[in-house]
Amino acid sequence: MFEDIGDILTLPDIEFLLCIGKNTALDLIHSGELAAFRVGKQWRISKTALIEFTKKRKN
């Protein structure tokens, strides 16, 4: 499913891939459901974190 994406994703990438809005994406990050880190003022999400998040959501 995620073979065609890079190893590090931006917040807009996550919004597009999960079909969610910016506020929902930020809520997931702030709640700890989706692991992320900051580079300056921008959020970055690893491909691994996205895969783990989707696995948890499936169950």
PDB file of N, CA, C and O in Angstrom:
ATOM      1  N   MET A   1       0.819  -1.204   0.000  1.00  0.00           N
ATOM      2  CA  MET A   1       0.000   0.000   0.000  1.00  0.00           C
ATOM      3  C   MET A   1       0.860   1.264   0.000  1.00  0.00           C
ATOM      4  O   MET A   1       0.521   2.241  -0.668  1.00  0.00           O
ATOM      5  N   PHE A   2       1.966   1.253   0.742  1.00  0.00           N
ATOM      6  CA  PHE A   2       2.791   2.448   0.876  1.00  0.00           C
ATOM      7  C   PHE A   2       4.138   2.319   0.171  1.00  0.00           C
ATOM      8  O   PHE A   2       5.098   2.993   0.543  1.00  0.00           O
ATOM      9  N   GLU A   3       4.217   1.467  -0.836  1.00  0.00           N
ATOM     10  CA  GLU A   3       5.486   1.238  -1.515  1.00  0.00           C
ATOM     11  C   GLU A   3       5.972   2.460  -2.293  1.00  0.00           C
ATOM     12  O   GLU A   3       7.176   2.657  -2.452  1.00  0.00           O
ATOM     13  N   ASP A   4       5.048   3.271  -2.772  1.00  0.00           N
ATOM     14  CA  ASP A   4       5.402   4.388  -3.652  1.00  0.00           C
ATOM     15  C   ASP A   4       5.680   5.695  -2.928  1.00  0.00           C
ATOM     16  O   ASP A   4       5.903   6.718  -3.575  1.00  0.00           O
ATOM     17  N   ILE A   5       5.672   5.685  -1.596  1.00  0.00           N
ATOM     18  CA  ILE A   5       5.904   6.926  -0.869  1.00  0.00           C
ATOM     19  C   ILE A   5       7.304   6.934  -0.280  1.00  0.00           C
ATOM     20  O   ILE A   5       7.932   5.888  -0.119  1.00  0.00           O
ATOM     21  N   GLY A   6       7.782   8.130   0.037  1.00  0.00           N
ATOM     22  CA  GLY A   6       9.114   8.269   0.605  1.00  0.00           C
ATOM     23  C   GLY A   6       9.180   7.788   2.045  1.00  0.00           C
ATOM     24  O   GLY A   6       8.165   7.426   2.639  1.00  0.00           O
ATOM     25  N   ASP A   7      10.384   7.789   2.598  1.00  0.00           N
ATOM     26  CA  ASP A   7      10.583   7.324   3.972  1.00  0.00           C
ATOM     27  C   ASP A   7      10.143   8.345   5.008  1.00  0.00           C
ATOM     28  O   ASP A   7       9.782   7.978   6.126  1.00  0.00           O
ATOM     29  N   ILE A   8      10.171   9.621   4.647  1.00  0.00           N
ATOM     30  CA  ILE A   8       9.748  10.689   5.547  1.00  0.00           C
ATOM     31  C   ILE A   8       8.636  11.474   4.863  1.00  0.00           C
ATOM     32  O   ILE A   8       8.766  11.887   3.711  1.00  0.00           O
ATOM     33  N   LEU A   9       7.542  11.672   5.589  1.00  0.00           N
ATOM     34  CA  LEU A   9       6.365  12.335   5.034  1.00  0.00           C
ATOM     35  C   LEU A   9       6.097  13.647   5.750  1.00  0.00           C
ATOM     36  O   LEU A   9       6.494  13.837   6.899  1.00  0.00           O
ATOM     37  N   THR A  10       5.422  14.545   5.056  1.00  0.00           N
ATOM     38  CA  THR A  10       5.019  15.817   5.640  1.00  0.00           C
ATOM     39  C   THR A  10       3.564  15.730   6.093  1.00  0.00           C
ATOM     40  O   THR A  10       2.866  14.762   5.791  1.00  0.00           O
ATOM     41  N   LEU A  11       3.125  16.732   6.805  1.00  0.00           N
ATOM     42  CA  LEU A  11       1.736  16.764   7.252  1.00  0.00           C
ATOM     43  C   LEU A  11       0.761  16.736   6.067  1.00  0.00           C
ATOM     44  O   LEU A  11      -0.213  15.986   6.117  1.00  0.00           O
ATOM     45  N   PRO A  12       0.982  17.525   5.002  1.00  0.00           N
ATOM     46  CA  PRO A  12       0.087  17.416   3.838  1.00  0.00           C
ATOM     47  C   PRO A  12       0.073  16.020   3.211  1.00  0.00           C
ATOM     48  O   PRO A  12      -0.959  15.577   2.707  1.00  0.00           O
ATOM     49  N   ASP A  13       1.207  15.329   3.241  1.00  0.00           N
ATOM     50  CA  ASP A  13       1.243  13.951   2.734  1.00  0.00           C
ATOM     51  C   ASP A  13       0.301  13.064   3.544  1.00  0.00           C
ATOM     52  O   ASP A  13      -0.463  12.282   2.978  1.00  0.00           O
ATOM     53  N   ILE A  14       0.360  13.188   4.858  1.00  0.00           N
ATOM     54  CA  ILE A  14      -0.484  12.386   5.752  1.00  0.00           C
ATOM     55  C   ILE A  14      -1.953  12.716   5.529  1.00  0.00           C
ATOM     56  O   ILE A  14      -2.800  11.823   5.484  1.00  0.00           O
ATOM     57  N   GLU A  15      -2.246  13.997   5.391  1.00  0.00           N
ATOM     58  CA  GLU A  15      -3.632  14.415   5.137  1.00  0.00           C
ATOM     59  C   GLU A  15      -4.158  13.750   3.868  1.00  0.00           C
ATOM     60  O   GLU A  15      -5.279  13.242   3.846  1.00  0.00           O
ATOM     61  N   PHE A  16      -3.355  13.755   2.825  1.00  0.00           N
ATOM     62  CA  PHE A  16      -3.764  13.165   1.549  1.00  0.00           C
ATOM     63  C   PHE A  16      -3.917  11.649   1.657  1.00  0.00           C
ATOM     64  O   PHE A  16      -4.928  11.093   1.228  1.00  0.00           O
ATOM     65  N   LEU A  17      -2.925  10.989   2.226  1.00  0.00           N
ATOM     66  CA  LEU A  17      -2.931   9.522   2.297  1.00  0.00           C
ATOM     67  C   LEU A  17      -4.050   8.975   3.180  1.00  0.00           C
ATOM     68  O   LEU A  17      -4.620   7.925   2.887  1.00  0.00           O
ATOM     69  N   LEU A  18      -4.363   9.694   4.267  1.00  0.00           N
ATOM     70  CA  LEU A  18      -5.396   9.224   5.191  1.00  0.00           C
ATOM     71  C   LEU A  18      -6.759   9.864   4.925  1.00  0.00           C
ATOM     72  O   LEU A  18      -7.747   9.537   5.584  1.00  0.00           O
ATOM     73  N   CYS A  19      -6.802  10.772   3.959  1.00  0.00           N
ATOM     74  CA  CYS A  19      -8.052  11.483   3.624  1.00  0.00           C
ATOM     75  C   CYS A  19      -8.633  12.178   4.850  1.00  0.00           C
ATOM     76  O   CYS A  19      -9.813  12.031   5.171  1.00  0.00           O
ATOM     77  N   ILE A  20      -7.777  12.938   5.525  1.00  0.00           N
ATOM     78  CA  ILE A  20      -8.196  13.682   6.708  1.00  0.00           C
ATOM     79  C   ILE A  20      -7.745  15.129   6.565  1.00  0.00           C
ATOM     80  O   ILE A  20      -6.913  15.452   5.718  1.00  0.00           O
ATOM     81  N   GLY A  21      -8.298  15.982   7.392  1.00  0.00           N
ATOM     82  CA  GLY A  21      -7.930  17.385   7.377  1.00  0.00           C
ATOM     83  C   GLY A  21      -6.722  17.665   8.261  1.00  0.00           C
ATOM     84  O   GLY A  21      -6.243  16.794   8.987  1.00  0.00           O
ATOM     85  N   LYS A  22      -6.246  18.898   8.180  1.00  0.00           N
ATOM     86  CA  LYS A  22      -5.063  19.303   8.939  1.00  0.00           C
ATOM     87  C   LYS A  22      -5.292  19.178  10.438  1.00  0.00           C
ATOM     88  O   LYS A  22      -4.433  18.668  11.157  1.00  0.00           O
ATOM     89  N   ASN A  23      -6.447  19.640  10.913  1.00  0.00           N
ATOM     90  CA  ASN A  23      -6.717  19.584  12.351  1.00  0.00           C
ATOM     91  C   ASN A  23      -6.772  18.153  12.861  1.00  0.00           C
ATOM     92  O   ASN A  23      -6.278  17.864  13.951  1.00  0.00           O
ATOM     93  N   THR A  24      -7.363  17.265  12.093  1.00  0.00           N
ATOM     94  CA  THR A  24      -7.429  15.857  12.491  1.00  0.00           C
ATOM     95  C   THR A  24      -6.031  15.253  12.529  1.00  0.00           C
ATOM     96  O   THR A  24      -5.699  14.510  13.454  1.00  0.00           O
ATOM     97  N   ALA A  25      -5.217  15.566  11.536  1.00  0.00           N
ATOM     98  CA  ALA A  25      -3.840  15.061  11.504  1.00  0.00           C
ATOM     99  C   ALA A  25      -3.059  15.566  12.716  1.00  0.00           C
ATOM    100  O   ALA A  25      -2.329  14.805  13.352  1.00  0.00           O
ATOM    101  N   LEU A  26      -3.213  16.834  13.029  1.00  0.00           N
ATOM    102  CA  LEU A  26      -2.525  17.393  14.195  1.00  0.00           C
ATOM    103  C   LEU A  26      -3.035  16.775  15.492  1.00  0.00           C
ATOM    104  O   LEU A  26      -2.252  16.532  16.410  1.00  0.00           O
ATOM    105  N   ASP A  27      -4.327  16.521  15.575  1.00  0.00           N
ATOM    106  CA  ASP A  27      -4.886  15.855  16.759  1.00  0.00           C
ATOM    107  C   ASP A  27      -4.262  14.476  16.950  1.00  0.00           C
ATOM    108  O   ASP A  27      -3.931  14.093  18.072  1.00  0.00           O
ATOM    109  N   LEU A  28      -4.101  13.732  15.863  1.00  0.00           N
ATOM    110  CA  LEU A  28      -3.484  12.404  15.941  1.00  0.00           C
ATOM    111  C   LEU A  28      -2.043  12.495  16.435  1.00  0.00           C
ATOM    112  O   LEU A  28      -1.597  11.659  17.220  1.00  0.00           O
ATOM    113  N   ILE A  29      -1.326  13.499  15.978  1.00  0.00           N
ATOM    114  CA  ILE A  29       0.063  13.693  16.397  1.00  0.00           C
ATOM    115  C   ILE A  29       0.123  14.100  17.866  1.00  0.00           C
ATOM    116  O   ILE A  29       0.884  13.521  18.642  1.00  0.00           O
ATOM    117  N   HIS A  30      -0.677  15.090  18.249  1.00  0.00           N
ATOM    118  CA  HIS A  30      -0.643  15.592  19.626  1.00  0.00           C
ATOM    119  C   HIS A  30      -1.122  14.559  20.635  1.00  0.00           C
ATOM    120  O   HIS A  30      -0.675  14.562  21.782  1.00  0.00           O
ATOM    121  N   SER A  31      -2.018  13.682  20.225  1.00  0.00           N
ATOM    122  CA  SER A  31      -2.512  12.642  21.133  1.00  0.00           C
ATOM    123  C   SER A  31      -1.527  11.480  21.260  1.00  0.00           C
ATOM    124  O   SER A  31      -1.654  10.649  22.159  1.00  0.00           O
ATOM    125  N   GLY A  32      -0.550  11.427  20.360  1.00  0.00           N
ATOM    126  CA  GLY A  32       0.423  10.345  20.388  1.00  0.00           C
ATOM    127  C   GLY A  32       0.015   9.130  19.568  1.00  0.00           C
ATOM    128  O   GLY A  32       0.754   8.148  19.505  1.00  0.00           O
ATOM    129  N   GLU A  33      -1.149   9.188  18.944  1.00  0.00           N
ATOM    130  CA  GLU A  33      -1.592   8.060  18.111  1.00  0.00           C
ATOM    131  C   GLU A  33      -0.714   7.892  16.878  1.00  0.00           C
ATOM    132  O   GLU A  33      -0.493   6.775  16.409  1.00  0.00           O
ATOM    133  N   LEU A  34      -0.221   9.000  16.360  1.00  0.00           N
ATOM    134  CA  LEU A  34       0.655   8.988  15.190  1.00  0.00           C
ATOM    135  C   LEU A  34       1.978   9.634  15.594  1.00  0.00           C
ATOM    136  O   LEU A  34       2.033  10.826  15.895  1.00  0.00           O
ATOM    137  N   ALA A  35       3.039   8.835  15.597  1.00  0.00           N
ATOM    138  CA  ALA A  35       4.354   9.341  15.991  1.00  0.00           C
ATOM    139  C   ALA A  35       4.879  10.309  14.931  1.00  0.00           C
ATOM    140  O   ALA A  35       4.806  10.043  13.732  1.00  0.00           O
ATOM    141  N   ALA A  36       5.404  11.427  15.402  1.00  0.00           N
ATOM    142  CA  ALA A  36       5.922  12.448  14.488  1.00  0.00           C
ATOM    143  C   ALA A  36       7.027  13.229  15.183  1.00  0.00           C
ATOM    144  O   ALA A  36       7.182  13.160  16.402  1.00  0.00           O
ATOM    145  N   PHE A  37       7.780  13.962  14.404  1.00  0.00           N
ATOM    146  CA  PHE A  37       8.825  14.815  14.956  1.00  0.00           C
ATOM    147  C   PHE A  37       8.843  16.122  14.176  1.00  0.00           C
ATOM    148  O   PHE A  37       8.333  16.211  13.059  1.00  0.00           O
ATOM    149  N   ARG A  38       9.436  17.119  14.788  1.00  0.00           N
ATOM    150  CA  ARG A  38       9.479  18.437  14.153  1.00  0.00           C
ATOM    151  C   ARG A  38      10.844  18.697  13.534  1.00  0.00           C
ATOM    152  O   ARG A  38      11.883  18.315  14.071  1.00  0.00           O
ATOM    153  N   VAL A  39      10.802  19.352  12.398  1.00  0.00           N
ATOM    154  CA  VAL A  39      11.994  19.895  11.756  1.00  0.00           C
ATOM    155  C   VAL A  39      11.694  21.375  11.612  1.00  0.00           C
ATOM    156  O   VAL A  39      10.937  21.787  10.733  1.00  0.00           O
ATOM    157  N   GLY A  40      12.295  22.168  12.487  1.00  0.00           N
ATOM    158  CA  GLY A  40      11.926  23.578  12.534  1.00  0.00           C
ATOM    159  C   GLY A  40      10.492  23.690  13.007  1.00  0.00           C
ATOM    160  O   GLY A  40      10.150  23.216  14.091  1.00  0.00           O
ATOM    161  N   LYS A  41       9.652  24.314  12.197  1.00  0.00           N
ATOM    162  CA  LYS A  41       8.239  24.474  12.547  1.00  0.00           C
ATOM    163  C   LYS A  41       7.343  23.452  11.860  1.00  0.00           C
ATOM    164  O   LYS A  41       6.126  23.476  12.039  1.00  0.00           O
ATOM    165  N   GLN A  42       7.929  22.564  11.083  1.00  0.00           N
ATOM    166  CA  GLN A  42       7.127  21.616  10.305  1.00  0.00           C
ATOM    167  C   GLN A  42       7.190  20.214  10.895  1.00  0.00           C
ATOM    168  O   GLN A  42       8.218  19.785  11.419  1.00  0.00           O
ATOM    169  N   TRP A  43       6.066  19.511  10.796  1.00  0.00           N
ATOM    170  CA  TRP A  43       5.983  18.137  11.267  1.00  0.00           C
ATOM    171  C   TRP A  43       6.466  17.179  10.194  1.00  0.00           C
ATOM    172  O   TRP A  43       6.243  17.395   9.002  1.00  0.00           O
ATOM    173  N   ARG A  44       7.133  16.117  10.631  1.00  0.00           N
ATOM    174  CA  ARG A  44       7.556  15.030   9.753  1.00  0.00           C
ATOM    175  C   ARG A  44       7.100  13.714  10.386  1.00  0.00           C
ATOM    176  O   ARG A  44       7.122  13.553  11.606  1.00  0.00           O
ATOM    177  N   ILE A  45       6.693  12.794   9.541  1.00  0.00           N
ATOM    178  CA  ILE A  45       6.206  11.497   9.989  1.00  0.00           C
ATOM    179  C   ILE A  45       6.962  10.437   9.195  1.00  0.00           C
ATOM    180  O   ILE A  45       7.054  10.519   7.970  1.00  0.00           O
ATOM    181  N   SER A  46       7.495   9.456   9.888  1.00  0.00           N
ATOM    182  CA  SER A  46       8.209   8.394   9.172  1.00  0.00           C
ATOM    183  C   SER A  46       7.204   7.436   8.543  1.00  0.00           C
ATOM    184  O   SER A  46       6.083   7.271   9.024  1.00  0.00           O
ATOM    185  N   LYS A  47       7.633   6.824   7.473  1.00  0.00           N
ATOM    186  CA  LYS A  47       6.805   5.827   6.798  1.00  0.00           C
ATOM    187  C   LYS A  47       6.467   4.694   7.769  1.00  0.00           C
ATOM    188  O   LYS A  47       5.350   4.178   7.764  1.00  0.00           O
ATOM    189  N   THR A  48       7.432   4.315   8.594  1.00  0.00           N
ATOM    190  CA  THR A  48       7.220   3.263   9.587  1.00  0.00           C
ATOM    191  C   THR A  48       6.120   3.653  10.569  1.00  0.00           C
ATOM    192  O   THR A  48       5.277   2.827  10.917  1.00  0.00           O
ATOM    193  N   ALA A  49       6.125   4.909  11.017  1.00  0.00           N
ATOM    194  CA  ALA A  49       5.094   5.376  11.947  1.00  0.00           C
ATOM    195  C   ALA A  49       3.718   5.329  11.291  1.00  0.00           C
ATOM    196  O   ALA A  49       2.732   4.974  11.937  1.00  0.00           O
ATOM    197  N   LEU A  50       3.648   5.682  10.026  1.00  0.00           N
ATOM    198  CA  LEU A  50       2.375   5.637   9.308  1.00  0.00           C
ATOM    199  C   LEU A  50       1.872   4.201   9.181  1.00  0.00           C
ATOM    200  O   LEU A  50       0.684   3.939   9.371  1.00  0.00           O
ATOM    201  N   ILE A  51       2.763   3.281   8.864  1.00  0.00           N
ATOM    202  CA  ILE A  51       2.376   1.873   8.741  1.00  0.00           C
ATOM    203  C   ILE A  51       1.884   1.337  10.083  1.00  0.00           C
ATOM    204  O   ILE A  51       0.869   0.643  10.137  1.00  0.00           O
ATOM    205  N   GLU A  52       2.596   1.656  11.169  1.00  0.00           N
ATOM    206  CA  GLU A  52       2.171   1.214  12.503  1.00  0.00           C
ATOM    207  C   GLU A  52       0.808   1.801  12.861  1.00  0.00           C
ATOM    208  O   GLU A  52      -0.041   1.112  13.426  1.00  0.00           O
ATOM    209  N   PHE A  53       0.606   3.055  12.534  1.00  0.00           N
ATOM    210  CA  PHE A  53      -0.674   3.707  12.811  1.00  0.00           C
ATOM    211  C   PHE A  53      -1.812   3.003  12.078  1.00  0.00           C
ATOM    212  O   PHE A  53      -2.860   2.738  12.666  1.00  0.00           O
ATOM    213  N   THR A  54      -1.611   2.704  10.812  1.00  0.00           N
ATOM    214  CA  THR A  54      -2.678   2.058  10.042  1.00  0.00           C
ATOM    215  C   THR A  54      -2.940   0.635  10.534  1.00  0.00           C
ATOM    216  O   THR A  54      -4.081   0.175  10.508  1.00  0.00           O
ATOM    217  N   LYS A  55      -1.897  -0.066  10.983  1.00  0.00           N
ATOM    218  CA  LYS A  55      -2.088  -1.410  11.545  1.00  0.00           C
ATOM    219  C   LYS A  55      -2.935  -1.345  12.814  1.00  0.00           C
ATOM    220  O   LYS A  55      -3.835  -2.163  13.005  1.00  0.00           O
ATOM    221  N   LYS A  56      -2.647  -0.375  13.678  1.00  0.00           N
ATOM    222  CA  LYS A  56      -3.419  -0.217  14.920  1.00  0.00           C
ATOM    223  C   LYS A  56      -4.871   0.119  14.617  1.00  0.00           C
ATOM    224  O   LYS A  56      -5.779  -0.365  15.292  1.00  0.00           O
ATOM    225  N   ARG A  57      -5.086   0.936  13.619  1.00  0.00           N
ATOM    226  CA  ARG A  57      -6.443   1.350  13.258  1.00  0.00           C
ATOM    227  C   ARG A  57      -7.256   0.215  12.660  1.00  0.00           C
ATOM    228  O   ARG A  57      -8.480   0.192  12.795  1.00  0.00           O
ATOM    229  N   LYS A  58      -6.588  -0.734  11.996  1.00  0.00           N
ATOM    230  CA  LYS A  58      -7.292  -1.869  11.394  1.00  0.00           C
ATOM    231  C   LYS A  58      -7.893  -2.774  12.455  1.00  0.00           C
ATOM    232  O   LYS A  58      -8.975  -3.329  12.266  1.00  0.00           O
ATOM    233  N   ASN A  59      -7.186  -2.925  13.576  1.00  0.00           N
ATOM    234  CA  ASN A  59      -7.636  -3.857  14.620  1.00  0.00           C
ATOM    235  C   ASN A  59      -8.702  -3.294  15.468  1.00  0.00           C
ATOM    236  O   ASN A  59      -9.178  -3.962  16.386  1.00  0.00           O
TER     237      ASN A  59
END
